[in-house]
């Protein structure tokens, strides 16, 4: 199974936008962002659409068109970014009902629901305590800070 990178891409997008905003450029294009992420601008536009619906970015049409960060990077916790781009829990249970006549099949869901719930809560707390500004600070090399 491949890992889902939607959160990683969304954080990359927002951190890059925070960097260029801090350097005096408010509006950027999906092509410019895609160059940093090293992906197709269509992927970035999809991500930006989700971030726009969450109230993190906005789009400007017409002359000087592009995307802009509409909140301060310090005010955007990674938990909010995750909610914008991820609808699924970190871990999923069996799609079908396990065999209830089997001692493992009968008890696996409740056991895993408890563990997965604890993991989700720990992840939520960690993401809540880290902002886009925090990631930007950690990302930049000491000479660029």
N, CA, C and O of each residue as an XYZ file, in Angstrom:
580
protein
N       0.831     -1.184      0.000
C       0.000      0.000      0.000
C       0.877      1.250      0.000
O       1.860      1.333      0.736
N       0.517      2.192     -0.814
C       1.249      3.454     -0.873
C       0.698      4.412      0.176
O      -0.499      4.418      0.465
N       1.576      5.208      0.732
C       1.155      6.209      1.710
C       0.471      7.362      0.985
O       0.820      7.689     -0.149
N      -0.497      7.969      1.645
C      -1.200      9.123      1.099
C      -0.365     10.362      1.383
O       0.015     10.606      2.528
N      -0.075     11.147      0.346
C       0.774     12.329      0.509
C      -0.003     13.638      0.391
O       0.610     14.697      0.252
N      -1.312     13.595      0.441
C      -2.105     14.821      0.278
C      -1.783     15.867      1.334
O      -1.664     17.050      1.016
N      -1.641     15.444      2.593
C      -1.304     16.396      3.644
C       0.082     16.981      3.401
O       0.283     18.185      3.562
N       1.024     16.151      3.020
C       2.383     16.620      2.768
C       2.401     17.657      1.647
O       3.072     18.683      1.757
N       1.670     17.391      0.579
C       1.610     18.348     -0.528
C       0.952     19.647     -0.073
O       1.435     20.731     -0.399
N      -0.134     19.551      0.669
C      -0.837     20.753      1.134
C       0.052     21.588      2.052
O       0.074     22.814      1.940
N       0.774     20.947      2.944
C       1.683     21.681      3.834
C       2.791     22.325      3.010
O       3.141     23.481      3.248
N       3.346     21.599      2.049
C       4.387     22.146      1.175
C       3.872     23.406      0.477
O       4.555     24.429      0.443
N       2.676     23.322     -0.071
C       2.065     24.462     -0.762
C       1.970     25.667      0.171
O       2.400     26.763     -0.190
N       1.419     25.479      1.348
C       1.212     26.589      2.274
C       2.528     27.149      2.809
O       2.661     28.362      2.974
N       3.486     26.289      3.077
C       4.788     26.755      3.562
C       5.482     27.558      2.470
O       6.073     28.600      2.754
N       5.420     27.094      1.231
C       6.026     27.832      0.117
C       5.342     29.188     -0.055
O       6.008     30.203     -0.260
N       4.020     29.201      0.029
C       3.290     30.471     -0.089
C       3.669     31.421      1.051
O       3.787     32.627      0.835
N       3.859     30.891      2.253
C       4.271     31.726      3.386
C       5.666     32.302      3.148
O       5.924     33.464      3.462
N       6.553     31.496      2.600
C       7.904     31.968      2.303
C       7.889     33.116      1.303
O       8.485     34.165      1.546
N       7.208     32.916      0.177
C       7.223     33.966     -0.851
C       6.462     35.203     -0.381
O       6.810     36.323     -0.754
N       5.438     35.010      0.425
C       4.728     36.163      0.989
C       5.657     36.954      1.902
O       5.659     38.184      1.873
N       6.433     36.265      2.698
C       7.396     36.917      3.573
C       8.479     37.652      2.809
O       9.122     38.553      3.347
N       8.680     37.272      1.566
C       9.671     37.935      0.710
C       9.036     38.990     -0.189
O       9.676     39.505     -1.106
N       7.750     39.312      0.086
C       7.112     40.428     -0.597
C       6.226     40.112     -1.781
O       5.752     41.028     -2.453
N       5.990     38.845     -2.053
C       5.121     38.493     -3.182
C       3.858     37.847     -2.640
O       3.900     36.758     -2.066
N       2.745     38.522     -2.826
C       1.483     38.072     -2.241
C       0.774     37.031     -3.105
O       0.207     36.076     -2.574
N       0.797     37.202     -4.418
C       0.040     36.335     -5.327
C       1.005     35.457     -6.122
O       1.992     35.940     -6.676
N       0.702     34.152     -6.166
C       1.528     33.187     -6.887
C       0.638     32.306     -7.760
O      -0.562     32.183     -7.515
N       1.232     31.705     -8.766
C       0.466     30.837     -9.662
C       0.640     29.370     -9.261
O       1.591     29.005     -8.568
N      -0.280     28.560     -9.703
C      -0.171     27.126     -9.433
C       1.063     26.545    -10.119
O       1.640     25.574     -9.630
N       1.468     27.120    -11.228
C       2.671     26.653    -11.925
C       3.911     26.923    -11.082
O       4.811     26.086    -11.014
N       3.961     28.088    -10.439
C       5.109     28.413     -9.576
C       5.166     27.468     -8.378
O       6.237     26.986     -8.009
N       4.026     27.210     -7.785
C       3.978     26.296     -6.642
C       4.364     24.886     -7.092
O       5.129     24.200     -6.414
N       3.832     24.461     -8.232
C       4.107     23.118     -8.749
C       5.596     22.914     -8.983
O       6.101     21.802     -8.836
N       6.302     23.982     -9.347
C       7.742     23.886     -9.561
C       8.448     23.517     -8.256
O       9.387     22.721     -8.268
N       8.010     24.084     -7.135
C       8.609     23.750     -5.843
C       8.259     22.325     -5.416
O       9.117     21.587     -4.932
N       7.005     21.948     -5.597
C       6.554     20.611     -5.201
C       7.066     19.542     -6.168
O       7.157     18.363     -5.826
N       7.398     19.983     -7.378
C       7.850     19.094     -8.454
C       6.742     18.133     -8.863
O       6.911     16.914     -8.902
N       5.592     18.748     -9.168
C       4.441     17.969     -9.614
C       3.689     18.775    -10.662
O       4.073     19.897    -10.993
N       2.641     18.205    -11.167
C       1.825     18.848    -12.184
C       0.978     19.961    -11.565
O       0.430     19.777    -10.478
N       0.858     21.114    -12.237
C       0.026     22.202    -11.713
C      -1.427     21.793    -11.459
O      -2.093     22.388    -10.611
N      -1.920     20.803    -12.170
C      -3.294     20.332    -11.944
C      -3.427     19.761    -10.533
O      -4.434     19.988     -9.862
N      -2.422     19.028    -10.086
C      -2.424     18.484     -8.724
C      -2.471     19.636     -7.723
O      -3.195     19.575     -6.729
N      -1.704     20.672     -7.988
C      -1.651     21.834     -7.093
C      -2.984     22.568     -7.104
O      -3.463     22.983     -6.049
N      -3.590     22.737     -8.268
C      -4.885     23.433     -8.336
C      -5.956     22.677     -7.556
O      -6.783     23.296     -6.887
N      -5.950     21.353     -7.634
C      -6.903     20.557     -6.845
C      -6.688     20.802     -5.353
O      -7.640     21.018     -4.602
N      -5.447     20.767     -4.945
C      -5.102     21.002     -3.537
C      -5.504     22.416     -3.126
O      -6.091     22.603     -2.060
N      -5.198     23.403     -3.947
C      -5.551     24.792     -3.641
C      -7.062     24.967     -3.528
O      -7.532     25.756     -2.708
N      -7.819     24.247     -4.335
C      -9.279     24.303     -4.244
C      -9.762     23.832     -2.877
O     -10.661     24.436     -2.292
N      -9.168     22.755     -2.366
C      -9.538     22.263     -1.037
C      -9.127     23.265      0.044
O      -9.865     23.490      1.003
N      -7.952     23.859     -0.117
C      -7.480     24.844      0.855
C      -8.320     26.119      0.807
O      -8.510     26.787      1.823
N      -8.817     26.446     -0.380
C      -9.699     27.618     -0.505
C     -11.029     27.367      0.201
O     -11.531     28.237      0.913
N     -11.595     26.182      0.004
C     -12.859     25.843      0.684
C     -12.696     25.867      2.199
O     -13.662     26.111      2.921
N     -11.490     25.618      2.683
C     -11.225     25.637      4.124
C     -10.889     27.044      4.633
O     -10.680     27.234      5.831
N     -10.837     28.026      3.731
C     -10.572     29.400      4.146
C      -9.116     29.708      4.433
O      -8.809     30.598      5.225
N      -8.217     28.973      3.791
C      -6.782     29.194      4.010
C      -6.134     29.993      2.889
O      -5.179     30.732      3.128
N      -6.639     29.854      1.679
C      -6.115     30.581      0.527
C      -7.280     31.154     -0.259
O      -8.434     30.778     -0.053
N      -6.961     32.062     -1.157
C      -7.970     32.648     -2.021
C      -7.375     32.769     -3.422
O      -6.156     32.785     -3.594
N      -8.243     32.851     -4.401
C      -7.794     32.987     -5.781
C      -8.184     34.362     -6.295
O      -9.252     34.886     -5.979
N      -7.298     34.931     -7.090
C      -7.559     36.217     -7.730
C      -7.620     35.962     -9.239
O      -6.721     35.346     -9.813
N      -8.684     36.441     -9.865
C      -8.859     36.266    -11.309
C      -8.496     37.565    -12.032
O      -8.398     38.626    -11.416
N      -8.300     37.463    -13.335
C      -8.015     38.655    -14.136
C      -6.550     39.021    -14.102
O      -5.686     38.163    -13.924
N      -6.273     40.314    -14.274
C      -4.889     40.795    -14.276
C      -4.257     40.492    -12.928
O      -4.859     40.743    -11.884
N      -3.051     39.955    -12.950
C      -2.370     39.592    -11.711
C      -2.978     38.377    -11.040
O      -2.917     38.236     -9.819
N      -3.566     37.498    -11.840
C      -4.253     36.315    -11.311
C      -3.292     35.405    -10.565
O      -2.099     35.350    -10.860
N      -3.835     34.704     -9.605
C      -3.057     33.729     -8.855
C      -3.691     33.442     -7.511
O      -4.840     33.804     -7.255
N      -2.943     32.800     -6.678
C      -3.398     32.360     -5.364
C      -2.659     33.122     -4.286
O      -1.500     33.503     -4.453
N      -3.353     33.341     -3.166
C      -2.691     34.017     -2.055
C      -3.136     33.398     -0.740
O      -4.259     32.914     -0.599
N      -2.232     33.431      0.201
C      -2.503     32.999      1.562
C      -3.351     34.076      2.219
O      -2.996     35.254      2.156
N      -4.462     33.706      2.848
C      -5.325     34.733      3.436
C      -5.299     34.728      4.962
O      -6.011     35.497      5.608
N      -4.475     33.857      5.526
C      -4.306     33.842      6.981
C      -2.819     33.916      7.290
O      -1.979     33.563      6.462
N      -2.515     34.370      8.465
C      -1.129     34.401      8.907
C      -0.648     32.965      9.102
O      -1.378     32.145      9.659
N       0.563     32.648      8.656
C       1.083     31.277      8.809
C       1.070     30.786     10.252
O       0.901     29.592     10.496
N       1.247     31.695     11.212
C       1.222     31.316     12.631
C      -0.153     30.841     13.073
O      -0.275     30.111     14.057
N      -1.188     31.253     12.347
C      -2.557     30.924     12.749
C      -3.110     29.692     12.043
O      -4.297     29.388     12.168
N      -2.267     28.984     11.307
C      -2.728     27.799     10.568
C      -2.069     26.546     11.149
O      -0.928     26.233     10.809
N      -2.781     25.830     12.021
C      -2.218     24.580     12.542
C      -2.324     23.470     11.490
O      -3.234     23.473     10.660
N      -1.400     22.542     11.536
C      -1.425     21.435     10.574
C      -2.689     20.596     10.704
O      -3.099     19.953      9.738
N      -3.307     20.591     11.868
C      -4.560     19.848     12.031
C      -5.642     20.431     11.119
O      -6.453     19.685     10.571
N      -5.660     21.738     10.954
C      -6.645     22.375     10.077
C      -6.350     22.055      8.617
O      -7.268     21.859      7.821
N      -5.079     22.005      8.272
C      -4.689     21.641      6.903
C      -5.119     20.204      6.631
O      -5.645     19.908      5.558
N      -4.905     19.318      7.583
C      -5.315     17.919      7.403
C      -6.820     17.815      7.190
O      -7.279     17.091      6.307
N      -7.587     18.539      8.001
C      -9.048     18.501      7.823
C      -9.458     19.007      6.439
O     -10.463     18.560      5.886
N      -8.690     19.927      5.886
C      -9.015     20.484      4.566
C      -8.797     19.481      3.446
O      -9.517     19.500      2.448
N      -7.813     18.605      3.599
C      -7.453     17.728      2.479
C      -7.679     16.245      2.731
O      -7.643     15.452      1.791
N      -7.908     15.858      3.964
C      -8.095     14.445      4.294
C      -9.465     14.241      4.920
O      -9.830     14.941      5.864
N     -10.216     13.296      4.404
C     -11.519     12.986      4.977
C     -11.514     11.640      5.690
O     -12.428     11.333      6.455
N     -10.502     10.856      5.443
C     -10.427      9.513      6.017
C      -9.609      9.525      7.309
O      -8.727     10.367      7.480
N      -9.901      8.592      8.217
C      -9.056      8.458      9.407
C      -7.668      7.943      9.005
O      -7.474      7.483      7.879
N      -6.716      8.024      9.925
C      -5.367      7.542      9.631
C      -5.359      6.055      9.310
O      -4.641      5.611      8.414
N      -6.158      5.289     10.041
C      -6.204      3.839      9.856
C      -7.630      3.404      9.604
O      -8.568      3.948     10.187
N      -7.792      2.428      8.738
C      -9.117      1.899      8.449
C      -9.260      0.479      8.961
O      -8.287     -0.268      9.061
N     -10.480      0.127      9.278
C     -10.781     -1.243      9.687
C     -11.141     -2.063      8.457
O     -11.189     -1.545      7.341
N     -11.390     -3.341      8.675
C     -11.809     -4.219      7.571
C     -12.982     -3.584      6.826
O     -13.874     -3.005      7.444
N     -12.977     -3.692      5.520
C     -14.122     -3.171      4.744
C     -15.361     -4.028      4.984
O     -16.475     -3.513      5.085
N     -15.157     -5.323      5.072
C     -16.255     -6.241      5.355
C     -16.220     -6.683      6.809
O     -15.242     -6.441      7.515
N     -17.262     -7.313      7.240
C     -17.343     -7.809      8.622
C     -16.467     -9.044      8.759
O     -16.646     -9.999      8.004
N     -15.512     -9.058      9.710
C     -14.716    -10.271      9.924
C     -15.610    -11.427     10.403
O     -16.729    -11.211     10.867
N     -15.109    -12.613     10.285
C     -15.830    -13.812     10.708
C     -16.074    -13.757     12.215
O     -15.134    -13.849     13.004
N     -17.323    -13.610     12.607
C     -17.687    -13.475     14.022
C     -17.609    -14.794     14.785
O     -17.657    -14.796     16.016
N     -17.489    -15.906     14.079
C     -17.324    -17.204     14.745
C     -15.867    -17.445     15.123
O     -15.568    -18.358     15.892
N     -14.974    -16.644     14.596
C     -13.545    -16.750     14.910
C     -13.246    -15.852     16.121
O     -13.728    -14.721     16.172
N     -12.474    -16.327     17.077
C     -12.202    -15.483     18.248
C     -11.469    -14.187     17.894
O     -11.676    -13.170     18.556
N     -10.641    -14.204     16.895
C      -9.949    -12.978     16.469
C     -10.912    -12.096     15.682
O     -10.996    -10.892     15.924
N     -11.634    -12.692     14.746
C     -12.595    -11.932     13.943
C     -13.653    -11.257     14.799
O     -14.093    -10.152     14.482
N     -14.062    -11.899     15.867
C     -15.107    -11.345     16.734
C     -14.605    -10.171     17.575
O     -15.387     -9.286     17.924
N     -13.316    -10.151     17.902
C     -12.829     -9.119     18.806
C     -11.859     -8.113     18.217
O     -11.435     -7.179     18.897
N     -11.507     -8.301     16.950
C     -10.467     -7.439     16.383
C     -10.912     -5.980     16.242
O     -10.133     -5.065     16.509
N     -12.143     -5.765     15.829
C     -12.610     -4.378     15.637
C     -12.571     -3.551     16.915
O     -11.976     -2.473     16.915
N     -13.179     -4.012     17.999
C     -13.133     -3.200     19.223
C     -11.704     -2.947     19.708
O     -11.389     -1.853     20.179
N     -10.847     -3.953     19.592
C      -9.462     -3.788     20.042
C      -8.752     -2.726     19.204
O      -8.081     -1.846     19.744
N      -8.901     -2.812     17.895
C      -8.221     -1.853     17.017
C      -8.857     -0.478     17.077
O      -8.153      0.525     16.961
N     -10.166     -0.403     17.253
C     -10.818      0.904     17.373
C     -10.234      1.687     18.537
O     -10.021      2.894     18.428
N      -9.973      1.007     19.657
C      -9.397      1.672     20.816
C      -7.984      2.170     20.497
O      -7.668      3.337     20.732
N      -7.154      1.303     19.972
C      -5.774      1.683     19.659
C      -5.759      2.791     18.612
O      -5.066      3.795     18.780
N      -6.513      2.616     17.541
C      -6.534      3.616     16.469
C      -7.064      4.957     16.970
O      -6.592      6.013     16.549
N      -8.038      4.911     17.865
C      -8.557      6.151     18.440
C      -7.484      6.900     19.218
O      -7.384      8.124     19.134
N      -6.685      6.155     19.975
C      -5.590      6.770     20.731
C      -4.539      7.355     19.800
O      -4.022      8.443     20.054
N      -4.218      6.642     18.724
C      -3.240      7.138     17.753
C      -3.769      8.398     17.059
O      -3.032      9.369     16.889
N      -5.031      8.379     16.664
C      -5.641      9.553     16.022
C      -5.574     10.768     16.946
O      -5.265     11.873     16.500
N      -5.860     10.566     18.220
C      -5.839     11.674     19.177
C      -4.422     12.218     19.352
O      -4.228     13.433     19.408
N      -3.444     11.337     19.437
C      -2.045     11.784     19.566
C      -1.610     12.545     18.311
O      -0.930     13.567     18.405
N      -1.999     12.049     17.151
C      -1.660     12.738     15.901
C      -2.354     14.088     15.837
O      -1.746     15.075     15.422
N      -3.607     14.147     16.238
C      -4.341     15.417     16.224
C      -3.660     16.444     17.124
O      -3.509     17.605     16.741
N      -3.251     16.023     18.308
C      -2.574     16.942     19.235
C      -1.260     17.449     18.644
O      -0.952     18.637     18.745
N      -0.491     16.561     18.032
C       0.788     16.968     17.434
C       0.559     17.930     16.278
O       1.276     18.923     16.152
N      -0.428     17.652     15.433
C      -0.719     18.532     14.304
C      -1.294     19.865     14.777
O      -1.041     20.905     14.169
N      -2.064     19.832     15.857
C      -2.654     21.059     16.405
C      -1.582     21.990     16.961
O      -1.734     23.210     16.917
N      -0.510     21.422     17.478
C       0.523     22.239     18.114
C       1.617     22.694     17.149
O       2.591     23.319     17.570
N       1.467     22.391     15.869
C       2.454     22.790     14.864
C       1.767     23.630     13.801
O       0.756     23.220     13.230
N       2.325     24.817     13.535
C       1.734     25.720     12.546
C       2.541     25.711     11.258
O       3.649     25.177     11.199
N       1.965     26.311     10.236
C       2.676     26.497      8.963
C       3.952     27.301      9.210
O       4.991     27.002      8.623
N       3.886     28.316     10.070
C       5.078     29.114     10.388
C       6.155     28.249     11.051
O       7.343     28.427     10.782
N       5.746     27.319     11.911
C       6.706     26.412     12.552
C       7.423     25.569     11.501
O       8.643     25.411     11.551
N       6.667     25.034     10.555
C       7.260     24.192      9.513
C       8.192     25.036      8.646
O       9.264     24.567      8.264
N       7.806     26.265      8.332
C       8.675     27.146      7.539
C       9.997     27.363      8.266
O      11.062     27.253      7.659
N       9.939     27.672      9.560
C      11.168     27.891     10.337
C      12.057     26.649     10.328
O      13.274     26.751     10.173
N      11.450     25.488     10.493
C      12.224     24.248     10.524
C      12.763     23.854      9.149
O      13.784     23.174      9.046
N      12.078     24.282      8.109
C      12.454     23.904      6.751
C      13.665     24.680      6.231
O      14.541     24.124      5.569
N      13.694     25.957      6.543
C      14.765     26.788      6.012
C      16.114     26.439      6.626
O      16.229     26.172      7.822
N      17.125     26.449      5.773
C      18.488     26.221      6.262
C      18.871     27.397      7.164
O      18.366     28.502      6.967
N      19.744     27.189      8.142
C      20.097     28.266      9.064
C      20.514     29.565      8.360
O      20.220     30.646      8.871
N      21.169     29.495      7.239
C      21.603     30.692      6.522
C      20.466     31.451      5.852
O      20.639     32.612      5.482
N      19.294     30.813      5.686
C      18.171     31.450      4.993
C      17.135     32.000      5.961
O      16.206     32.682      5.530
N      17.261     31.729      7.236
C      16.258     32.154      8.219
C      16.230     33.595      8.414
O      15.437     34.095      9.211
